[in-house]
Amino acid sequence: MKKLDFRSDTVTLPTEEMLEKMVQAELGDDVYGDDATVNKLEAIAAEILGKEAALFVPTGTMGNLLAVMTHTIPGQEIILEESSHIYLYEVAGIARVGGVQARTIRGTNGVMNPHVVEDVIRKEDIHFPETGLICLENTHNMSGGMAIPLENMKQIYKVAKENNLPVHLDGARLFNAASYLKVEAREIVQYVDSVMFCISKGLCAPIGSLLVGTKGFIQRARKYRKMLGGGMRQAGVIAAAGIHALEEMTGRLDVDHQHAKLLAQKLREIPGISIDIDKVHTNIINVDFTESGFTTSQLIPRFEERGLLTNPRNQYVIRFVTHKDVTKQDVHDAITIIKQIIE
């Protein structure tokens, strides 16, 4: 029985072409800066995004933490949307390791109001920490992979610059956002000072993310990467897959989005299932089973018995994620399984 894995786009497997590139990669010691394949990947990432430099890191979580550490000093405060990945799912690294405090804002579908952002920037007061950074997330995971409008990013960036603050973007699925917004990725990141994006999700590379920014920023972040144990040696083995991901895989993400839309449209036809179709922008769907009479703890094991793998959001909502290894037929098979159990 084939497994229908809708848990995350992190489960994607490298393509045959990627594996061939990995075997053929020119290698060196990246800590010494002489792994030619890593250097090439970093140069390509910076060029694509219109930034000065890039840093190859093992994970997106490390990339975001490096950004916070590099932009701030311990004891400062950073502004984030209250359901952002950095705040909810990165093990409080910003506090434990970065030494900064989170100031959260309630957004609408992950979108923060620029006026509220401006209001919470700390004024000079002996009792207050200094605001050191504003963090954005595009696409926004908890909102179901919704893309943040460029105009909103532009307005927040304007507020940041007026207050001499840097802006960092958690762009784990940056190229999904670009696909939905029908713009080049560099058009999105023009409104931030640094960005992290993953090559290990929808782009199908087995490992890694890129942190991108100015040369000075990346130089400082590289030292912090070493501090956190992220200094890799012959990392060209995996960087080769990243090069292929950027050159060949970014253009196919719309297929995943079409499959997500199909899944959402068909599931909402089943009694007891609720989906806001307007919120299905990219490859993530939040499916609400409240009216079905089932909880996620009841449904997920039953799905798994039939080969369908998913992850819960809460007691009644399940997240489905489409990706390269989910075919159109897999979508139809998943719909059949869910319909049989619910009905």
Disulfide bonds with the S-S distance in Angstrom:
none
